[in-house]
Amino acid sequence: MCATYIRCAAERHLGRESMGTLMQATLPACREELLARYAGSVQTVYLDPPFNTGKRFEMKVRIGEKGYRTGAPSMSLPAYDDRWPDRDAYLSMMRETLTLARDLLKKEGTIFLHIDCRMHAHMRLLMDEVFGESNFLNEIIWSYQSGGRARTYFPRKHDVILFYAKSRSYYFNIKAVPIARSEARSNHMKRSVDEDGRVYRSIISAGKEYRYYDDEPAYPGDVWDDVSHLQQKDPQRTGYDTQKPVRLLERIISCSTQEGDLVCDLFSGSGTTAVAAANLGRRFLCVDQSPLAIAVAGKRLSQTTNGRPMGVCYDVEAPCGEDDCFVEAEVFPAITSYTVHLMNYDSVEAREAGITGLDAVDQWSAGFVQGDMYRSCVASVRTVGTPALCSTMEMPVCAGEPCIMIVDIWGNRRFYLPKRRY
Ligand SMILES: C[S@@+](CC[C@H](N)C(=O)[O-])C[C@H]1O[C@@H](n2cnc3c(N)ncnc32)[C@H](O)[C@@H]1O
């Protein structure tokens, strides 16, 4: 019943049309490929890079069904390393990334660079250098309540998002991001009712009356204090350190793109940009060096169908050590469908961590392989709502050889031909 390991160079998951691509690669390594495929075709880039914090970041993963039901067992795995030999090494990585982002953008495109007080001044100068001072649009302050309580200086409660255009013919639509008109902001104004019964606040300045109707939307300024940071118990939380809220990305994407446009994130982490883009009907190109990041992003996307089937392409380096895996899976062909069973999974990582059987599997799917392209038809993903994996799945007959793909809790993606039962 032992399944045969195979390599697949590309993956396509569910959905007939692909909404986007998740690419696992380090930026210098995929630069040429990105330029060859996407130069001049991206409408908006969002970048949330490492901030030169000198820290290592982790992801908390839940183990098996019990881990999802109760939160334990779980373990922390390395997600990414934000330690740099010196500031120049960091700045040189950022200069290369910003140059790549500029070359990927369309003429009408814009870029949002998320940064904190550590590197903000350097990034402002670097953005001026790469995009041109005259293409600066905003320095957005994202102000939040969470974070530490410093006593030797004021607590640091904001990030900065630098917003630049690629050229003067950029696209921007503030009307796409209305916000509630706040009582607090308008209660210094005189409240009146007009001849049609509509309530408005007014203020007279330089002899001119300005009216703000209560039933008309207001729009954000460059200080955003209405998007909260993810709280400890927020259901959006994936366990990936430094995850940003979907609402923040939805605001950025809504005002800077239109339906069908391509949004790019070159440090995509847990996939917040991909989720927000998919929610809004935009296509996405998300890159991250971490297999865990790609696994968690894929998992979030599999739950973000928004009423339509979501296709996702993956471009992932194959993990090493596959020869040491032992997978038991079988497929029963029938006339119009196949039934696939996954019985056991054992890998070097699982053995070292003392995790047995399907507890080491976080997601699996069944589909078909043609050449080196895998297309999934059905998938089972552990979530808090559905902690148990289906060990048996049925799929329609399609072209190619029946194949399964396993994503383990370390984010490794592996493909196997299940044993055929006639
Ligand atoms: C601050 S996190 C992004 C968090 C993300 N915005 C979210 O909401 O989850 C930065 C990400 O950049 C990735 N990264 C760092 N250096 C990279 C590189 N050279 N190439 C690709 N990804 C990189 C890290 O793996 C990490 O996931």
The ligand as a MOL file (V3000), in Angstrom:
LIG
                    3D

  0  0  0     0  0            999 V3000
M  V30 BEGIN CTAB
M  V30 COUNTS 27 29 0 0 0
M  V30 BEGIN ATOM
M  V30 1 C 6.4820 40.8120 8.1540 0
M  V30 2 S 6.3120 39.2620 7.4120 0 CHG=1
M  V30 3 C 4.8960 39.4560 6.3700 0
M  V30 4 C 3.6060 39.2540 7.1260 0
M  V30 5 C 2.3850 39.3310 6.2230 0
M  V30 6 N 2.1170 40.6810 5.8040 0
M  V30 7 C 1.1620 38.7360 6.9010 0
M  V30 8 O 0.1260 39.4100 7.0030 0
M  V30 9 O 1.2470 37.5880 7.3360 0 CHG=-1
M  V30 10 C 7.6540 39.2380 6.2950 0
M  V30 11 C 7.7670 37.9900 5.4200 0
M  V30 12 O 8.8300 38.1760 4.5000 0
M  V30 13 C 9.3840 36.9030 4.2170 0
M  V30 14 N 10.7410 37.1330 3.6760 0
M  V30 15 C 11.7980 37.6740 4.3220 0
M  V30 16 N 12.8690 37.7600 3.4970 0
M  V30 17 C 12.4660 37.2720 2.2900 0
M  V30 18 C 13.1000 37.0980 1.0260 0
M  V30 19 N 14.3680 37.4380 0.8250 0
M  V30 20 N 12.3920 36.5410 0.0150 0
M  V30 21 C 11.0990 36.1910 0.2050 0
M  V30 22 N 10.4440 36.3340 1.3800 0
M  V30 23 C 11.1040 36.8740 2.4000 0
M  V30 24 C 9.3640 36.1840 5.5460 0
M  V30 25 O 9.3850 34.7690 5.3740 0
M  V30 26 C 8.0680 36.6940 6.1620 0
M  V30 27 O 7.0270 35.7700 5.9630 0
M  V30 END ATOM
M  V30 BEGIN BOND
M  V30 1 1 1 2
M  V30 2 1 2 3
M  V30 3 1 2 10
M  V30 4 1 3 4
M  V30 5 1 4 5
M  V30 6 1 5 6
M  V30 7 1 5 7
M  V30 8 2 7 8
M  V30 9 1 7 9
M  V30 10 1 10 11
M  V30 11 1 11 12
M  V30 12 1 11 26
M  V30 13 1 12 13
M  V30 14 1 13 14
M  V30 15 1 13 24
M  V30 16 1 14 15
M  V30 17 1 14 23
M  V30 18 2 15 16
M  V30 19 1 16 17
M  V30 20 1 17 18
M  V30 21 2 17 23
M  V30 22 1 18 19
M  V30 23 2 18 20
M  V30 24 1 20 21
M  V30 25 2 21 22
M  V30 26 1 22 23
M  V30 27 1 24 25
M  V30 28 1 24 26
M  V30 29 1 26 27
M  V30 END BOND
M  V30 END CTAB
M  END
